[in-house]
Amino acid sequence: MKTKVFFFFASLFLVSLVAQAQRGIRVGYINMDYILENVPEYQEASSQLDSKVKKWKSEIEKKIGEIEEMKKQLQNERVLLTKELIEEREEEITYEEEQIFEYQQKRFGPGGDLAIQKRQLIEPIQDQVFNAVQEISKNKKYDVVLTKKEAGVLYVADRLDMSDQVLRSITRSAKRKQINSKKEEKSFDRDEAKTVEQDKATQARQKAIDDKKAEREALIEEKAKQREEEKEARNKAFEERRQRILAERQQRKDSIAAVKAAAREKSGKGAPLTAEEKKERQQRIIAERQKRKDSITAARKRVKDSVNAERQRKRDSILDARKNKANNLPKPPEEDDNGEGGI
């Protein structure tokens, strides 16, 4: 009923506006949703708020899942619990349900955090829109400006849409605050002198440039992705070939080991030696080698001692022969006291 009354009065209001418009009244309207969608600050803040909402919903869903698990566990264990324990569990579940309900109201209720932050988010933009509408209405001689959504307008000609003008005014106000040099000021003045139609043409050209740039970047990214895929394919093929070669080598090694094991088994040598047996065998071989080495060294020493003894014997024999020969030589005659030789 209230809706019908609202539309009735809205229709009367529009009819009166049309009648007055025929007498020279200028009417315009704005699309608040369109303006909000194109204000960067609003979009950034709205994205942050969406992240918070997702986090809140995740917390609520997690808690509800825990409560459902408590209910399921109680249902499964009910036959094993006393009446007092069952009542205690049910009270705990009821308390948790009340807590999660209060939390939901705190975050998403009529006066909750979401409603408050949305209001805080949109109020500065609404103020900028209001100021822009005031300025444009005075400069362009508008008599009435409506909001398309809130007034319940069913149809309005596009030529009466002031949304782009308002958005342009808000954007330029933000740019005016960011001017830091005379060059930027001159550039701003040139943009300020443009009409809405010129702005749209400039934006269309910039959009075409941005689209072409995005297309080029997408092509470069696609080529880089293709090269990466080819590189991964080559690496994969190389790794597969490497694994195949290693497997073939291991297979040949196992085959040779199997042949040797079969040969040992056939010759009666028994099964392959264990690591401990191999170690003992190696130590035994080393000990035998050392024993043979010591035996050879001792034999060489005996031969050397024998040769040295024979040489020493020969030298002693020669010395004895020389000594005997010297002893067998005739002695010279002895002289008397007068210096004459004796008979």
KOLDO-540785 format. One line per field, with one value per residue (C-alpha): residue in one letter; y, z, x; residue number from 1. Coordinates in Angstrom, 2 decimals. Last residue first. Example, Ala and Ser with C-alpha at 12.3 -4.5 7.8 and 13.67 -1.06 7.14 Angstrom:
residuo = c(s, a) .
yy = c(-1.06, -4.50) .
zz = c(7.14, 7.80) .
xx = c(13.67, 12.30) .
num = c(2, 1) .
This chain:
residuo = c(i, g, g, e, g, n, d, d, e, e, p, p, k, p, l, n, n, a, k, n, k, r, a, d, l, i, s, d, r, k, r, q, r, e, a, n, v, s, d, k, v, r, k, r, a, a, t, i, s, d, k, r, k, q, r, e, a, i, i, r, q, q, r, e, k, k, e, e, a, t, l, p, a, g, k, g, s, k, e, r, a, a, a, k, v, a, a, i, s, d, k, r, q, q, r, e, a, l, i, r, q, r, r, e, e, f, a, k, n, r, a, e, k, e, e, e, r, q, k, a, k, e, e, i, l, a, e, r, e, a, k, k, d, d, i, a, k, q, r, a, q, t, a, k, d, q, e, v, t, k, a, e, d, r, d, f, s, k, e, e, k, k, s, n, i, q, k, r, k, a, s, r, t, i, s, r, l, v, q, d, s, m, d, l, r, d, a, v, y, l, v, g, a, e, k, k, t, l, v, v, d, y, k, k, n, k, s, i, e, q, v, a, n, f, v, q, d, q, i, p, e, i, l, q, r, k, q, i, a, l, d, g, g, p, g, f, r, k, q, q, y, e, f, i, q, e, e, e, y, t, i, e, e, e, r, e, e, i, l, e, k, t, l, l, v, r, e, n, q, l, q, k, k, m, e, e, i, e, g, i, k, k, e, i, e, s, k, w, k, k, v, k, s, d, l, q, s, s, a, e, q, y, e, p, v, n, e, l, i, y, d, m, n, i, y, g, v, r, i, g, r, q, a, q, a, v, l, s, v, l, f, l, s, a, f, f, f, f, v, k, t, k, m) .
yy = c(-67.55, -64.25, -60.89, -58.29, -55.13, -55.59, -56.67, -59.40, -59.12, -61.55, -63.05, -62.13, -64.35, -66.67, -66.15, -68.57, -65.96, -63.70, -66.55, -67.47, -63.87, -63.69, -66.95, -65.76, -62.49, -64.40, -66.76, -63.86, -62.15, -65.37, -65.89, -62.30, -62.80, -66.01, -64.32, -61.42, -63.84, -65.79, -62.60, -61.46, -64.83, -64.79, -61.20, -62.06, -65.00, -62.77, -60.16, -62.83, -64.25, -60.74, -60.05, -63.41, -62.66, -59.15, -60.58, -63.14, -60.44, -58.27, -61.27, -62.00, -58.37, -58.43, -61.66, -60.25, -57.16, -59.26, -61.42, -58.34, -56.93, -60.28, -62.71, -63.96, -67.48, -70.57, -71.08, -74.35, -73.62, -73.39, -70.97, -68.84, -68.84, -67.99, -65.12, -63.89, -64.04, -62.22, -59.54, -59.10, -58.80, -56.37, -54.20, -54.40, -53.42, -50.62, -49.29, -49.56, -47.76, -45.01, -44.61, -44.47, -41.95, -39.75, -40.02, -39.10, -36.19, -34.93, -35.23, -33.35, -30.65, -30.29, -30.10, -27.57, -25.43, -25.69, -24.67, -21.74, -20.65, -20.84, -18.82, -16.20, -16.11, -15.75, -13.01, -11.13, -11.52, -10.39, -7.39, -6.51, -6.88, -4.77, -2.10, -2.20, -1.97, 0.90, 2.78, 2.17, 3.27, 6.40, 7.17, 6.57, 8.66, 11.50, 11.23, 11.12, 14.16, 15.99, 15.17, 16.33, 19.60, 20.40, 23.58, 21.72, 19.38, 22.35, 23.88, 20.58, 20.49, 24.05, 23.18, 20.07, 22.23, 24.82, 22.18, 20.12, 19.56, 16.73, 18.70, 19.72, 16.04, 15.18, 18.07, 16.98, 13.50, 14.83, 17.25, 14.55, 12.21, 14.95, 15.69, 11.99, 11.52, 14.51, 12.42, 14.70, 13.80, 10.14, 10.60, 9.51, 6.41, 4.62, 7.16, 5.75, 8.91, 6.94, 5.18, 7.98, 10.67, 13.92, 17.39, 20.34, 23.93, 23.38, 26.60, 24.97, 26.84, 26.80, 23.19, 22.12, 23.61, 22.26, 18.84, 18.74, 19.67, 16.97, 14.38, 15.20, 14.89, 11.60, 10.34, 11.24, 9.49, 6.27, 4.60, 5.72, 4.44, 1.18, 0.99, 1.44, -1.04, -3.68, -3.11, -3.67, -1.30, -3.25, -6.53, -7.87, -7.74, -7.33, -9.21, -12.15, -12.05, -12.06, -15.10, -16.80, -16.26, -17.45, -20.63, -21.21, -20.83, -23.26, -25.81, -25.48, -25.84, -28.98, -30.47, -29.79, -31.26, -34.41, -34.64, -34.38, -37.01, -39.46, -40.15, -43.37, -43.29, -39.63, -40.30, -40.19, -37.37, -35.39, -35.79, -34.60, -31.58, -30.67, -31.08, -28.75, -26.21, -26.48, -25.98, -22.90, -21.55, -22.09, -20.53, -17.48, -17.03, -17.41, -14.88, -12.37, -12.92, -12.55, -9.33, -7.96, -8.67, -6.97, -3.91, -3.72, -3.92, -1.18, 1.05, 0.57, 1.04, 4.17, 5.74, 4.87, 6.61, 4.92, 2.41, 5.08, 7.34, 4.57, 3.60, 7.23, 7.70, 11.43, 13.43, 16.64, 19.09, 22.58, 24.62, 26.60, 26.59, 23.12, 22.02, 23.16, 20.66, 17.99, 18.76, 18.62, 15.24, 14.11, 15.11, 13.50, 10.31, 10.41, 10.96, 7.88, 5.89, 6.52, 5.73, 2.44, 1.60, 2.41, 0.00) .
zz = c(10.59, 12.16, 10.52, 11.58, 13.32, 16.26, 18.51, 16.23, 13.35, 12.80, 9.48, 7.64, 8.33, 5.66, 4.50, 6.07, 8.36, 5.47, 3.66, 6.73, 7.05, 3.37, 3.65, 6.82, 5.09, 2.09, 4.31, 6.32, 3.09, 1.83, 5.13, 5.07, 1.52, 2.54, 5.57, 3.42, 0.92, 3.72, 5.35, 1.99, 1.37, 4.87, 4.44, 1.10, 2.74, 5.62, 3.17, 1.14, 4.27, 5.48, 2.08, 2.12, 5.61, 4.56, 1.58, 3.81, 6.28, 3.43, 2.06, 5.51, 6.00, 2.61, 3.49, 6.83, 5.08, 2.43, 5.17, 6.96, 3.74, 2.97, 0.54, -2.39, -1.96, -2.27, -3.74, -5.13, -8.71, -9.68, -6.84, -7.80, -11.44, -10.50, -8.35, -11.19, -13.62, -11.13, -10.59, -14.35, -14.69, -11.77, -13.40, -16.75, -15.09, -13.19, -16.41, -18.12, -15.20, -15.27, -19.01, -18.58, -15.73, -17.89, -20.83, -18.57, -17.12, -20.59, -21.75, -18.65, -19.12, -22.76, -21.83, -19.07, -21.57, -24.05, -21.32, -20.33, -23.96, -24.26, -21.06, -22.34, -25.62, -23.76, -21.54, -24.60, -26.21, -23.00, -22.82, -26.43, -25.75, -22.59, -24.58, -27.28, -24.64, -22.93, -26.23, -27.04, -23.52, -23.92, -27.19, -25.54, -22.53, -24.82, -26.70, -23.40, -22.15, -25.38, -24.89, -21.27, -22.39, -22.16, -20.44, -17.24, -19.15, -20.43, -16.92, -15.49, -17.99, -17.06, -13.34, -13.91, -15.62, -12.87, -10.29, -7.41, -8.36, -6.27, -4.75, -8.23, -9.27, -6.55, -7.56, -11.16, -10.37, -8.41, -11.22, -13.88, -11.83, -11.50, -15.24, -16.07, -13.79, -15.19, -17.17, -18.80, -22.33, -21.46, -21.32, -18.06, -17.45, -14.41, -11.79, -8.28, -6.76, -4.90, -7.96, -10.54, -8.18, -9.09, -10.02, -10.37, -11.65, -13.61, -14.73, -16.04, -13.69, -10.66, -11.19, -11.84, -8.56, -6.45, -8.10, -7.44, -3.78, -3.36, -5.16, -2.96, 0.15, -1.10, -1.67, 1.91, 3.21, 1.23, 3.26, 6.69, 5.82, 4.57, 7.71, 9.97, 8.06, 8.07, 11.74, 12.94, 13.44, 11.25, 12.02, 9.95, 12.26, 15.74, 14.79, 13.56, 16.76, 18.89, 16.97, 17.40, 21.15, 21.44, 19.55, 21.81, 24.92, 23.53, 22.78, 26.32, 27.81, 25.70, 26.92, 30.57, 30.08, 28.58, 31.41, 34.02, 32.27, 32.24, 29.08, 27.11, 25.18, 24.24, 22.79, 19.09, 19.51, 21.62, 18.96, 16.26, 18.30, 19.05, 15.34, 14.44, 16.93, 15.41, 11.92, 13.13, 14.50, 11.18, 9.23, 11.50, 11.22, 7.43, 7.24, 9.24, 7.03, 3.85, 5.23, 6.06, 2.52, 1.13, 3.28, 1.76, -1.73, -0.85, 0.34, -2.98, -5.04, -3.11, -3.56, -7.28, -8.01, -11.10, -9.46, -7.04, -9.90, -11.68, -8.46, -7.81, -11.22, -11.50, -12.75, -14.59, -15.03, -16.60, -16.06, -19.20, -19.19, -20.77, -17.93, -15.52, -16.98, -17.00, -13.39, -12.41, -14.11, -12.32, -8.94, -9.65, -10.65, -7.48, -5.45, -6.99, -6.83, -3.09, -2.52, -4.36, -2.33, 0.94, 0.00) .
xx = c(178.45, 177.57, 177.47, 179.67, 178.63, 180.77, 177.96, 176.89, 174.40, 171.41, 170.94, 167.58, 164.50, 163.31, 159.49, 157.00, 155.28, 154.39, 152.79, 150.74, 149.46, 148.55, 146.67, 144.84, 143.80, 142.52, 140.55, 139.05, 137.95, 136.41, 134.55, 133.24, 131.98, 130.26, 128.69, 127.45, 125.95, 124.24, 122.92, 121.52, 119.91, 118.37, 117.13, 115.52, 113.77, 112.54, 111.20, 109.47, 107.86, 106.81, 105.19, 103.42, 102.06, 101.01, 99.14, 97.49, 96.41, 95.02, 93.10, 91.70, 90.65, 88.90, 87.11, 86.01, 84.60, 82.87, 81.35, 80.06, 78.58, 76.93, 78.42, 76.39, 74.95, 77.00, 80.39, 79.20, 80.13, 76.44, 75.66, 78.60, 77.51, 73.91, 75.13, 77.32, 74.39, 72.12, 74.74, 75.04, 71.23, 71.05, 73.68, 71.92, 68.62, 70.31, 71.74, 68.35, 66.65, 69.28, 68.77, 64.97, 65.27, 67.47, 65.08, 62.13, 64.12, 65.01, 61.39, 60.19, 62.82, 61.82, 58.11, 58.85, 60.75, 57.89, 55.43, 57.63, 57.87, 54.08, 53.63, 56.05, 54.12, 50.82, 52.28, 53.49, 50.05, 48.32, 50.66, 49.78, 46.06, 46.38, 48.20, 45.54, 42.81, 44.63, 44.96, 41.28, 40.34, 42.43, 40.64, 37.24, 38.28, 39.26, 35.96, 34.06, 35.95, 35.17, 31.48, 31.60, 33.16, 36.85, 38.03, 38.87, 41.17, 43.17, 43.19, 44.47, 47.33, 48.21, 48.15, 50.30, 52.89, 52.64, 53.56, 52.15, 48.48, 47.01, 44.13, 42.95, 42.96, 40.43, 38.21, 38.58, 37.33, 34.32, 33.40, 33.71, 31.54, 28.92, 29.05, 28.90, 25.86, 23.94, 21.44, 18.81, 19.95, 19.44, 15.68, 14.06, 11.98, 10.59, 11.70, 11.31, 12.73, 15.42, 16.81, 16.99, 18.22, 16.54, 17.81, 15.41, 15.96, 19.15, 20.87, 24.07, 26.44, 24.14, 23.04, 26.63, 27.90, 25.05, 25.28, 29.05, 28.54, 25.86, 27.99, 30.99, 28.82, 27.39, 30.94, 31.89, 28.72, 29.17, 31.91, 30.74, 27.26, 28.68, 30.81, 27.79, 25.61, 28.36, 29.26, 25.72, 22.80, 20.39, 22.21, 25.15, 28.19, 26.74, 23.58, 25.66, 27.75, 24.61, 23.36, 26.75, 26.62, 23.04, 23.91, 26.94, 24.76, 22.17, 24.91, 26.30, 22.82, 22.27, 25.56, 24.66, 21.20, 22.72, 25.24, 22.48, 20.35, 23.23, 25.17, 25.68, 22.39, 23.03, 26.48, 25.55, 23.04, 25.50, 28.18, 25.81, 24.77, 28.40, 29.25, 26.38, 27.76, 31.25, 29.81, 27.93, 31.22, 33.00, 30.15, 30.18, 33.96, 33.81, 30.99, 33.03, 36.10, 34.04, 32.52, 36.00, 37.19, 34.06, 34.85, 38.33, 36.82, 34.33, 37.17, 38.98, 35.81, 34.83, 38.26, 38.27, 34.90, 33.41, 31.07, 29.87, 28.81, 26.89, 25.12, 24.14, 22.49, 21.85, 18.88, 18.15, 15.26, 15.21, 12.03, 11.01, 7.19, 7.05, 9.28, 6.58, 4.14, 6.81, 7.67, 4.01, 3.72, 6.87, 5.49, 2.13, 3.93, 6.02, 2.87, 1.27, 4.50, 4.74, 1.06, 1.47, 4.57, 2.80, 0.00) .
num = c(343, 342, 341, 340, 339, 338, 337, 336, 335, 334, 333, 332, 331, 330, 329, 328, 327, 326, 325, 324, 323, 322, 321, 320, 319, 318, 317, 316, 315, 314, 313, 312, 311, 310, 309, 308, 307, 306, 305, 304, 303, 302, 301, 300, 299, 298, 297, 296, 295, 294, 293, 292, 291, 290, 289, 288, 287, 286, 285, 284, 283, 282, 281, 280, 279, 278, 277, 276, 275, 274, 273, 272, 271, 270, 269, 268, 267, 266, 265, 264, 263, 262, 261, 260, 259, 258, 257, 256, 255, 254, 253, 252, 251, 250, 249, 248, 247, 246, 245, 244, 243, 242, 241, 240, 239, 238, 237, 236, 235, 234, 233, 232, 231, 230, 229, 228, 227, 226, 225, 224, 223, 222, 221, 220, 219, 218, 217, 216, 215, 214, 213, 212, 211, 210, 209, 208, 207, 206, 205, 204, 203, 202, 201, 200, 199, 198, 197, 196, 195, 194, 193, 192, 191, 190, 189, 188, 187, 186, 185, 184, 183, 182, 181, 180, 179, 178, 177, 176, 175, 174, 173, 172, 171, 170, 169, 168, 167, 166, 165, 164, 163, 162, 161, 160, 159, 158, 157, 156, 155, 154, 153, 152, 151, 150, 149, 148, 147, 146, 145, 144, 143, 142, 141, 140, 139, 138, 137, 136, 135, 134, 133, 132, 131, 130, 129, 128, 127, 126, 125, 124, 123, 122, 121, 120, 119, 118, 117, 116, 115, 114, 113, 112, 111, 110, 109, 108, 107, 106, 105, 104, 103, 102, 101, 100, 99, 98, 97, 96, 95, 94, 93, 92, 91, 90, 89, 88, 87, 86, 85, 84, 83, 82, 81, 80, 79, 78, 77, 76, 75, 74, 73, 72, 71, 70, 69, 68, 67, 66, 65, 64, 63, 62, 61, 60, 59, 58, 57, 56, 55, 54, 53, 52, 51, 50, 49, 48, 47, 46, 45, 44, 43, 42, 41, 40, 39, 38, 37, 36, 35, 34, 33, 32, 31, 30, 29, 28, 27, 26, 25, 24, 23, 22, 21, 20, 19, 18, 17, 16, 15, 14, 13, 12, 11, 10, 9, 8, 7, 6, 5, 4, 3, 2, 1) .
